[in-house]
Amino acid sequence: MKTARTLEWFTSTGERRAQDNTRARILLKADDGLTDATISEHVGCHPQTVHNTRKDYTERGIAAIHRRKPDREYERKLDGNAEAHLIKLACSEPPEGHSRWTLHLLADELVTLDEIDFESISHEAVRQRLKNALKPHLSSYWEIPPEQDADFVYCMEDVLNLYHEPYDEKRPVI
């Protein structure tokens, strides 16, 4: 069976997420005709995991080894403008009574800004944006040096505004 060969290859090569490998091993054991209880003992997982993996396999095929469904779309809550405000907040002094900004404080403050139209934003959305891409607290170059004049600020804002324009193949931004 081609699927079995694919699953064997998947579990034996490369660095994969442990959960993906577990699901692949579950499907291999299921192909051998073992029961859910037996598979859970062999693989070292809960019997419900075996049941869910089998069910996902019947619905999605081999893609069931990956937990997330491919049709799940996530819309980014923070656009470039909101990220700029987040950076500005994170680099500013924390509110009175706090020694530093927390994720909850940043999220609460973003909601209150007039420039950004949010009903609400979670601290998790803030954490995910600051996690890898943005780490303004680790560097001081996010701040505009006081010796820079208005011409510098004008030119910087002009360049940053280019990123807000929609992509045009006839006029690529280089």
KOLTI-578218 format. One record per residue: residue in one letter; x negated, y negated, z negated of N, C-alpha, C, CB in turn. Coordinates in nm, 3 decimals. Atoms other than C-alpha are relative to their C-alpha. Glycine has a CB too. Example, Ala and Ser with C-alpha at 12.3 -4.5 7.8 and 13.67 -1.06 7.14 Angstrom:
A  -0.089  0.119  0.000  -1.230  0.450  -0.780  -0.090  -0.120  0.000  0.099  -0.003  -0.125
S  0.082  0.119  0.006  -1.367  0.106  -0.714  0.077  -0.109  -0.073  -0.041  -0.046  0.142
END
This chain:
M  -0.084  0.119  0.000  0.000  0.000  0.000  -0.088  -0.125  0.000  0.095  0.000  -0.122
K  0.081  0.120  -0.015  -0.139  -0.338  0.105  0.002  -0.087  -0.125  0.047  -0.081  0.119
T  -0.013  0.082  0.121  -0.008  -0.517  -0.206  -0.091  0.052  -0.110  0.145  -0.004  -0.047
A  0.085  -0.060  0.103  -0.189  -0.272  -0.435  -0.147  -0.033  0.026  0.020  0.152  -0.005
R  0.140  0.033  -0.032  -0.518  -0.330  -0.251  -0.027  -0.147  -0.030  -0.031  0.031  0.150
T  0.017  0.143  0.028  -0.467  -0.705  -0.278  -0.012  -0.024  -0.151  0.119  -0.081  0.057
L  0.004  0.017  0.145  -0.398  -0.679  -0.651  -0.130  0.054  -0.059  0.119  0.070  -0.065
E  0.128  -0.055  0.047  -0.704  -0.456  -0.707  -0.113  -0.096  0.032  -0.027  0.138  0.064
W  0.102  0.098  -0.037  -0.917  -0.706  -0.517  0.009  -0.121  -0.092  0.015  -0.042  0.148
F  -0.022  0.119  0.082  -0.765  -0.992  -0.717  -0.057  0.019  -0.141  0.149  -0.032  -0.009
T  0.046  -0.022  0.138  -0.846  -0.834  -1.055  -0.149  0.027  -0.009  0.075  0.115  -0.062
S  0.142  -0.039  0.007  -1.199  -0.729  -0.961  -0.095  -0.106  0.053  -0.021  0.126  0.076
T  0.091  0.100  -0.057  -1.336  -1.040  -0.791  0.029  -0.138  -0.056  0.012  -0.003  0.154
G  -0.014  0.142  0.034  -1.394  -1.401  -0.886  0.041  -0.027  -0.143  0.100  -0.060  0.089
E  -0.043  0.044  0.132  -1.307  -1.598  -1.192  0.144  -0.048  0.013  -0.093  -0.112  -0.057
R  -0.141  0.033  -0.007  -0.934  -1.612  -1.240  0.052  -0.028  -0.141  0.081  0.115  0.066
R  -0.063  0.022  0.129  -0.702  -1.722  -1.517  0.036  0.136  -0.059  0.125  -0.091  0.013
A  -0.028  -0.127  0.067  -0.655  -1.444  -1.773  0.146  0.040  0.019  -0.033  -0.009  -0.150
Q  -0.142  -0.030  -0.018  -0.277  -1.470  -1.740  0.028  0.056  0.140  0.085  -0.126  -0.023
D  -0.019  -0.050  -0.136  -0.296  -1.419  -1.363  -0.053  0.142  0.013  -0.071  -0.092  0.101
N  0.054  -0.136  -0.002  -0.519  -1.115  -1.409  0.092  0.097  -0.073  -0.140  0.003  -0.065
T  -0.092  -0.086  0.075  -0.278  -0.974  -1.668  0.121  0.034  0.085  0.044  -0.068  -0.133
R  -0.117  -0.027  -0.084  0.016  -1.012  -1.432  -0.035  0.094  0.115  0.058  -0.132  0.055
A  0.042  -0.089  -0.109  -0.177  -0.846  -1.151  -0.017  0.143  -0.052  -0.133  -0.050  0.063
R  0.016  -0.134  0.058  -0.270  -0.554  -1.379  0.135  0.062  -0.033  -0.086  -0.006  -0.127
I  -0.136  -0.050  0.027  0.097  -0.525  -1.483  0.061  0.056  0.127  0.090  -0.113  -0.058
L  -0.057  -0.047  -0.127  0.203  -0.496  -1.120  -0.067  0.126  0.050  -0.010  -0.109  0.106
L  0.071  -0.124  -0.039  -0.065  -0.233  -1.053  0.052  0.119  -0.082  -0.153  -0.016  -0.021
K  -0.051  -0.108  0.086  0.055  -0.026  -1.350  0.145  0.034  0.037  -0.009  -0.040  -0.149
A  -0.139  -0.024  -0.040  0.417  -0.070  -1.239  0.004  0.081  0.130  0.075  -0.134  0.017
D  0.007  -0.075  -0.126  0.319  0.060  -0.896  -0.032  0.147  -0.025  -0.106  -0.061  0.093
D  0.030  -0.140  0.038  0.190  0.375  -1.071  0.120  0.068  -0.062  -0.118  0.004  -0.098
G  -0.122  -0.059  0.052  0.542  0.430  -1.207  0.012  0.002  -0.151  0.013  0.137  0.050
L  -0.004  0.002  0.147  0.478  0.350  -1.574  0.117  -0.086  -0.050  -0.133  -0.054  -0.057
T  -0.109  0.077  0.061  0.749  0.215  -1.805  -0.054  -0.131  -0.056  0.070  0.082  -0.111
D  0.040  0.130  0.056  0.746  -0.139  -1.946  -0.077  0.017  -0.131  0.123  -0.088  -0.023
A  0.066  -0.021  0.130  0.651  -0.013  -2.295  -0.142  0.053  0.020  0.083  0.097  -0.087
T  0.132  -0.059  -0.025  0.361  0.194  -2.159  -0.094  -0.105  0.061  0.011  0.122  0.094
I  0.082  0.104  -0.064  0.237  -0.091  -1.941  -0.044  -0.103  -0.104  0.077  -0.070  0.114
S  0.036  0.101  0.101  0.248  -0.336  -2.232  -0.109  0.051  -0.093  0.123  -0.040  -0.082
E  0.106  -0.058  0.082  0.033  -0.097  -2.440  -0.132  0.001  0.076  0.037  0.143  -0.044
H  0.123  -0.009  -0.080  -0.219  -0.046  -2.158  -0.062  -0.137  0.025  0.029  0.067  0.134
V  0.049  0.134  -0.036  -0.245  -0.413  -2.066  -0.026  -0.086  -0.123  0.100  -0.070  0.092
G  0.018  0.078  0.123  -0.216  -0.549  -2.420  0.083  -0.127  -0.001  -0.145  -0.036  -0.019
C  -0.088  0.116  0.000  0.080  -0.780  -2.380  0.137  0.042  -0.053  0.013  -0.061  0.144
H  -0.135  -0.027  0.050  0.440  -0.804  -2.497  0.082  0.067  0.111  0.068  -0.132  -0.048
P  -0.085  -0.063  -0.102  0.696  -0.581  -2.320  0.085  -0.100  0.080  0.091  0.100  -0.066
Q  -0.077  0.101  -0.074  0.895  -0.893  -2.227  -0.082  -0.060  0.113  0.049  -0.110  -0.095
T  0.087  0.050  -0.106  0.593  -1.017  -2.029  0.003  0.094  0.120  -0.144  -0.017  -0.051
V  -0.007  -0.100  -0.107  0.602  -0.692  -1.831  0.132  -0.015  0.074  -0.015  0.144  -0.058
H  -0.132  0.014  -0.061  0.975  -0.732  -1.770  0.007  -0.125  0.088  0.109  -0.006  -0.110
N  -0.004  0.125  -0.076  0.939  -1.095  -1.659  -0.085  0.007  0.126  -0.047  -0.116  -0.088
T  0.088  -0.011  -0.116  0.649  -1.013  -1.427  0.065  0.086  0.108  -0.136  0.058  -0.041
R  -0.070  -0.085  -0.098  0.844  -0.731  -1.261  0.113  -0.077  0.067  0.055  0.126  -0.068
K  -0.112  0.076  -0.053  1.145  -0.957  -1.222  -0.048  -0.106  0.099  0.079  -0.067  -0.115
D  0.056  0.101  -0.090  0.935  -1.236  -1.071  -0.050  0.063  0.130  -0.114  -0.076  -0.068
Y  0.052  -0.068  -0.120  0.775  -0.986  -0.832  0.114  0.034  0.096  -0.076  0.128  -0.040
T  -0.113  -0.032  -0.089  1.115  -0.879  -0.700  0.054  -0.125  0.068  0.112  0.070  -0.079
E  -0.051  0.124  -0.057  1.207  -1.244  -0.641  -0.101  -0.071  0.089  0.043  -0.093  -0.110
R  0.100  0.082  -0.068  0.877  -1.394  -0.523  -0.111  0.079  0.066  -0.061  -0.094  -0.095
G  0.107  -0.080  -0.059  0.655  -1.105  -0.417  -0.131  -0.019  -0.072  -0.016  -0.035  0.146
I  0.135  0.005  0.058  0.281  -1.120  -0.471  -0.029  -0.133  -0.069  -0.105  0.025  0.109
A  0.019  0.131  0.064  0.306  -1.488  -0.568  0.039  0.003  -0.147  0.081  -0.107  0.072
A  -0.043  -0.011  0.139  0.450  -1.365  -0.899  -0.118  0.003  -0.097  0.085  0.124  -0.019
I  0.115  -0.002  0.092  0.097  -1.333  -1.039  -0.035  -0.140  -0.048  -0.122  0.064  0.068
H  0.021  0.138  0.043  0.088  -1.712  -1.057  0.125  -0.047  -0.073  -0.032  -0.093  0.121
R  -0.114  0.033  0.085  0.309  -1.850  -1.330  0.092  -0.106  0.060  -0.050  -0.047  -0.134
R  -0.083  0.110  -0.051  0.425  -2.171  -1.166  0.062  0.036  0.133  -0.083  -0.127  0.013
K  -0.069  -0.023  -0.126  0.678  -2.148  -0.893  -0.043  -0.109  0.098  0.155  0.001  -0.019
P  0.051  0.098  -0.096  0.557  -2.319  -0.574  0.100  -0.110  0.034  -0.042  0.068  0.125
D  -0.099  0.100  -0.036  0.883  -2.505  -0.527  0.022  -0.105  -0.109  0.130  0.066  0.032
R  -0.014  0.100  0.106  0.845  -2.698  -0.853  -0.079  -0.123  0.039  -0.048  0.057  -0.137
E  0.062  0.127  -0.036  0.772  -3.059  -0.766  -0.002  -0.090  -0.123  0.075  -0.068  0.118
Y  0.011  0.092  0.112  0.646  -3.303  -1.024  -0.032  -0.138  0.055  -0.110  0.047  -0.100
E  0.023  0.137  -0.044  0.675  -3.672  -0.959  -0.086  -0.069  -0.105  0.134  -0.076  0.022
R  0.087  0.070  0.093  0.396  -3.876  -1.111  0.072  -0.119  -0.059  -0.129  -0.044  0.070
K  -0.070  0.109  0.068  0.535  -4.113  -1.366  -0.083  -0.129  0.005  0.029  0.039  -0.147
L  0.087  0.118  0.001  0.233  -4.345  -1.369  -0.058  -0.023  0.139  -0.113  0.017  -0.104
D  0.061  0.036  -0.128  0.148  -4.518  -1.040  -0.127  -0.081  -0.029  0.100  -0.080  0.090
G  0.124  0.075  0.018  -0.164  -4.727  -0.983  0.014  -0.122  -0.088  -0.052  -0.041  0.133
N  -0.024  0.119  0.081  -0.014  -5.037  -1.136  0.015  0.036  -0.148  0.126  -0.074  0.049
A  -0.018  -0.043  0.139  0.094  -4.853  -1.450  -0.131  0.050  -0.059  0.107  0.111  -0.009
E  0.131  -0.046  0.048  -0.250  -4.690  -1.476  -0.089  -0.118  -0.034  -0.068  0.089  0.106
A  0.079  0.120  0.029  -0.412  -5.033  -1.457  0.042  -0.061  -0.134  0.015  -0.103  0.113
H  -0.048  0.051  0.129  -0.193  -5.149  -1.745  -0.039  0.093  -0.115  0.153  -0.018  0.004
L  0.042  -0.096  0.102  -0.273  -4.832  -1.936  -0.147  -0.022  -0.036  0.022  0.145  0.048
I  0.143  0.026  0.024  -0.646  -4.898  -1.896  -0.018  -0.130  -0.078  -0.078  -0.006  0.134
K  0.010  0.129  0.069  -0.600  -5.258  -2.001  0.038  0.015  -0.147  0.091  -0.105  0.068
L  -0.042  -0.023  0.138  -0.413  -5.145  -2.311  -0.105  0.078  -0.079  0.134  0.074  -0.004
A  0.096  -0.086  0.071  -0.662  -4.873  -2.399  -0.130  -0.073  -0.032  -0.031  0.123  0.084
C  0.123  0.077  0.025  -0.950  -5.122  -2.374  0.022  -0.118  -0.094  -0.055  -0.051  0.132
S  -0.028  0.114  0.087  -0.775  -5.386  -2.581  -0.004  0.042  -0.147  0.137  -0.062  0.034
E  -0.003  -0.026  0.144  -0.764  -5.417  -2.957  0.129  0.073  -0.036  -0.014  -0.131  -0.081
P  -0.123  -0.070  0.041  -0.517  -5.177  -3.122  0.090  -0.092  -0.082  -0.035  0.127  -0.082
P  -0.093  0.084  0.077  -0.208  -5.316  -3.293  -0.045  -0.014  -0.146  0.142  0.058  0.005
E  0.036  0.025  0.139  -0.241  -5.459  -3.640  0.043  0.118  -0.087  0.065  -0.131  -0.050
G  -0.028  -0.112  0.089  -0.260  -5.189  -3.904  -0.052  0.133  0.054  0.148  0.011  -0.023
H  0.054  -0.122  -0.060  -0.424  -4.936  -3.669  -0.146  -0.024  0.037  0.082  0.042  0.126
S  0.142  0.015  -0.032  -0.795  -4.875  -3.624  -0.030  0.033  0.146  -0.083  0.088  -0.090
R  0.019  -0.034  -0.141  -0.754  -4.732  -3.271  0.135  0.030  0.063  -0.097  0.122  0.016
W  -0.121  -0.035  -0.073  -0.499  -4.662  -3.003  0.023  0.150  -0.007  -0.008  -0.047  0.147
T  -0.036  -0.141  -0.011  -0.319  -4.329  -3.023  0.084  0.016  0.126  0.079  0.049  -0.128
L  -0.081  -0.025  -0.120  -0.135  -4.164  -2.735  0.143  -0.049  -0.019  0.000  0.149  0.034
H  -0.136  0.046  0.028  0.198  -4.238  -2.901  0.009  -0.153  0.004  0.046  0.051  -0.137
L  -0.001  0.147  -0.003  0.108  -4.605  -2.951  -0.011  -0.052  0.143  -0.116  -0.055  -0.084
L  0.014  0.042  -0.139  -0.006  -4.637  -2.588  0.130  0.020  0.077  -0.113  0.077  0.067
A  -0.126  -0.028  -0.070  0.314  -4.473  -2.460  0.108  -0.100  -0.042  0.047  0.144  -0.029
D  -0.101  0.095  0.049  0.534  -4.694  -2.679  -0.025  -0.141  0.053  0.001  -0.001  -0.153
E  0.034  0.134  -0.047  0.350  -5.008  -2.573  0.024  -0.014  0.151  -0.146  -0.034  -0.033
L  -0.025  0.004  -0.145  0.370  -4.921  -2.200  0.148  -0.024  0.030  -0.046  0.132  0.066
V  -0.144  0.015  -0.021  0.749  -4.900  -2.227  0.044  -0.144  -0.023  0.077  0.094  -0.092
T  -0.042  0.136  0.034  0.769  -5.249  -2.376  -0.052  -0.105  0.098  -0.045  -0.035  -0.139
L  0.056  0.098  -0.094  0.566  -5.417  -2.097  0.104  -0.040  0.105  -0.125  0.057  0.069
D  -0.094  0.050  -0.099  0.769  -5.636  -1.863  -0.042  0.036  0.143  0.014  -0.152  -0.013
E  0.051  -0.026  -0.135  0.544  -5.561  -1.562  0.030  0.141  0.049  -0.149  -0.024  0.003
I  -0.023  -0.140  -0.035  0.629  -5.189  -1.570  0.144  0.035  -0.033  -0.099  0.094  -0.075
D  -0.141  -0.033  0.018  0.979  -5.053  -1.529  0.014  0.145  -0.043  0.080  -0.026  0.130
F  -0.015  -0.134  0.057  1.000  -4.749  -1.758  0.114  -0.001  -0.100  -0.130  0.048  -0.066
E  -0.097  -0.024  0.107  1.294  -4.625  -1.957  -0.076  0.059  -0.118  0.117  0.095  0.047
S  0.082  -0.064  0.102  1.051  -4.402  -2.144  -0.117  0.068  0.068  0.083  0.102  -0.084
I  0.115  -0.078  -0.047  0.718  -4.229  -2.105  -0.053  0.077  -0.119  -0.111  -0.091  0.065
S  0.046  -0.083  0.112  0.584  -3.947  -2.313  -0.149  -0.019  -0.025  0.030  0.148  0.028
H  0.142  0.006  0.033  0.253  -3.940  -2.491  -0.077  0.103  0.082  -0.022  0.023  -0.151
E  0.065  -0.104  -0.081  0.178  -3.626  -2.288  -0.036  -0.053  0.138  0.091  0.124  0.013
A  0.030  0.061  -0.130  0.200  -3.821  -1.960  -0.121  -0.092  -0.011  0.123  -0.078  0.053
V  0.115  0.087  0.024  -0.043  -4.074  -2.105  -0.126  0.085  -0.019  0.024  -0.090  -0.125
R  0.116  -0.086  0.025  -0.275  -3.795  -2.225  -0.053  0.059  0.130  0.037  0.113  -0.098
Q  0.043  -0.062  -0.125  -0.281  -3.627  -1.885  -0.072  -0.099  0.090  0.118  0.060  0.073
R  0.069  0.099  -0.083  -0.380  -3.950  -1.710  -0.135  -0.037  -0.059  0.087  -0.124  0.016
L  0.127  0.038  0.062  -0.651  -4.030  -1.963  -0.096  0.118  -0.011  0.025  -0.057  -0.138
K  0.079  -0.121  0.025  -0.776  -3.670  -1.988  -0.123  0.009  0.089  0.087  0.123  0.020
N  0.112  -0.021  -0.091  -0.992  -3.638  -1.677  -0.036  -0.125  0.079  0.031  0.111  0.095
A  0.028  0.107  -0.095  -0.957  -3.928  -1.441  -0.039  -0.131  -0.067  0.119  -0.023  0.087
L  0.021  0.131  0.062  -0.945  -4.227  -1.673  -0.054  0.016  -0.141  0.130  -0.080  -0.001
K  0.056  -0.001  0.136  -1.170  -4.269  -1.974  -0.058  -0.138  -0.029  -0.109  0.112  -0.016
P  0.051  0.135  0.017  -1.193  -4.642  -2.025  -0.069  -0.023  -0.133  0.111  -0.098  0.016
H  0.060  0.019  0.132  -1.286  -4.606  -2.391  -0.146  0.042  -0.002  0.079  0.078  -0.105
L  0.138  -0.045  -0.003  -1.616  -4.447  -2.286  -0.093  -0.097  0.072  -0.008  0.135  0.066
S  0.086  0.093  -0.071  -1.741  -4.741  -2.083  0.052  -0.141  -0.015  -0.010  0.038  0.148
S  -0.039  0.139  0.017  -1.741  -5.115  -2.101  0.018  -0.070  0.134  -0.103  -0.073  -0.082
Y  -0.008  0.068  -0.128  -1.744  -5.188  -1.726  0.142  -0.018  0.050  -0.079  0.076  0.101
W  -0.139  0.023  -0.039  -1.364  -5.184  -1.712  0.040  -0.144  -0.028  0.093  0.097  -0.075
E  -0.031  0.138  0.034  -1.365  -5.530  -1.861  -0.070  -0.093  0.098  -0.042  -0.031  -0.146
I  0.061  0.100  -0.086  -1.431  -5.832  -1.644  -0.090  -0.085  -0.087  0.108  -0.086  0.074
P  0.092  0.079  0.082  -1.741  -6.004  -1.780  0.045  -0.146  -0.005  -0.143  0.009  0.054
P  -0.048  0.139  0.013  -1.663  -6.353  -1.913  -0.070  -0.097  0.093  -0.018  -0.047  -0.143
E  0.073  0.093  -0.086  -1.928  -6.510  -1.690  0.050  0.002  0.145  -0.148  0.032  -0.003
Q  -0.055  -0.007  -0.136  -1.737  -6.406  -1.376  0.105  -0.109  0.017  0.062  0.140  0.029
D  -0.092  0.111  -0.023  -1.544  -6.688  -1.219  0.128  0.045  0.068  -0.068  -0.107  0.083
A  -0.131  -0.028  -0.059  -1.200  -6.711  -1.063  -0.013  0.061  0.139  0.083  -0.129  0.008
D  0.018  -0.059  -0.133  -1.336  -6.628  -0.714  -0.022  0.151  -0.009  -0.119  -0.065  0.073
F  0.024  -0.143  0.019  -1.460  -6.291  -0.840  0.131  0.073  -0.031  -0.101  0.023  -0.112
V  -0.127  -0.062  0.038  -1.124  -6.211  -1.000  0.094  0.004  0.120  0.066  -0.078  -0.116
Y  -0.086  0.004  -0.118  -0.941  -6.318  -0.683  -0.040  0.111  0.099  -0.009  -0.139  0.069
C  0.048  -0.103  -0.095  -1.157  -6.092  -0.462  0.027  0.140  -0.054  -0.152  -0.017  0.026
M  -0.026  -0.131  0.060  -1.124  -5.800  -0.705  0.147  0.036  0.013  -0.043  0.001  -0.147
E  -0.142  -0.026  -0.010  -0.745  -5.831  -0.712  0.041  0.026  0.144  0.080  -0.116  -0.058
D  -0.029  -0.021  -0.142  -0.739  -5.854  -0.332  -0.034  0.143  0.042  -0.078  -0.101  0.086
V  0.040  -0.138  -0.031  -0.927  -5.524  -0.304  0.093  0.100  -0.067  -0.146  0.025  -0.044
L  -0.087  -0.091  0.072  -0.714  -5.356  -0.569  0.141  0.005  0.059  0.007  -0.040  -0.146
N  -0.133  0.002  -0.063  -0.394  -5.465  -0.392  0.006  0.086  0.125  0.039  -0.142  0.035
L  0.002  -0.089  -0.116  -0.506  -5.266  -0.086  0.048  0.140  -0.036  -0.141  0.007  0.058
Y  -0.038  -0.134  0.042  -0.448  -4.948  -0.284  0.151  0.015  -0.018  -0.072  0.036  -0.128
H  -0.145  -0.006  0.015  -0.081  -5.037  -0.328  0.072  0.006  0.134  0.049  -0.120  -0.079
E  -0.063  -0.002  -0.133  -0.016  -5.062  0.047  0.013  0.144  0.049  -0.082  -0.084  0.101
P  -0.016  -0.136  -0.053  0.120  -4.751  0.222  -0.107  0.030  0.105  0.142  0.019  0.062
Y  0.103  -0.042  -0.092  -0.123  -4.553  0.433  0.045  -0.024  0.143  -0.035  0.147  -0.021
D  -0.027  0.025  -0.141  -0.139  -4.659  0.799  -0.114  0.059  0.080  0.017  -0.154  0.029
E  0.104  -0.068  -0.079  -0.326  -4.432  1.043  -0.071  -0.097  0.095  0.061  0.116  0.080
K  0.059  0.094  -0.095  -0.385  -4.725  1.280  -0.097  -0.097  -0.068  0.110  -0.079  0.070
R  0.087  0.090  0.075  -0.553  -4.929  1.005  -0.051  0.069  -0.126  0.074  -0.130  -0.037
P  0.047  -0.071  0.121  -0.744  -4.693  0.772  -0.084  -0.093  -0.088  -0.083  0.124  0.040
V  0.078  0.078  0.096  -0.894  -4.844  0.460  -0.130  0.074  -0.024  0.077  -0.023  -0.133
I  0.132  -0.064  0.016  -1.266  -4.775  0.442  -0.071  -0.063  -0.117  -0.086  -0.014  0.128
END
